[in-house]
Amino acid sequence: MFSLSLLSKDWIKRGAIISARPGMGVVIRVHGEIAIIVWINKGPSPRHRADLYLTWYGAPHLNLQYGDVVRCVPFKMHVKHLHFLNVNVPFSVLRRIEVEVHKEILLRNDEERCHQISGGPNIPCNRIYSR
């Protein structure tokens, strides 16, 4: 399985598989002492729009099982709370994760922009209606 690195702070970089309090994750960016990560959900879980199912190549390479998904919702966490698991994500998988994170950020920004003013009409601003 995985082994924890004692010098994890020095090894936390883009593409690293990490362990933290909520579970396992993938580091997608590091800015100084802050890492931006996405979580790996173990086992079957309810479908989310930001879920990325790994291919037959990606899952076994990362010691993941069938049904484990990467939930591409970015979170910030201080690197001192992360432990490097001596495994890095292949570049092709990391690129797919980054594309899904970008899509999720765009969707969330659109949702926030479209919040209705109380008492106003309940019409989504990202839809075009024709008659």
Protein Blocks (a to p, Z undefined) as FASTA:
>chain_A
ZZddfklmlmgcghiacddfklccddfbdehjaccdddddehjddddfkbccddfklmmm
nopaehiacdfbdcdddfklpccehiacdfklmmmmmmmmmmmmmmmmmmmmmpccehia
cddfkbccdZZ
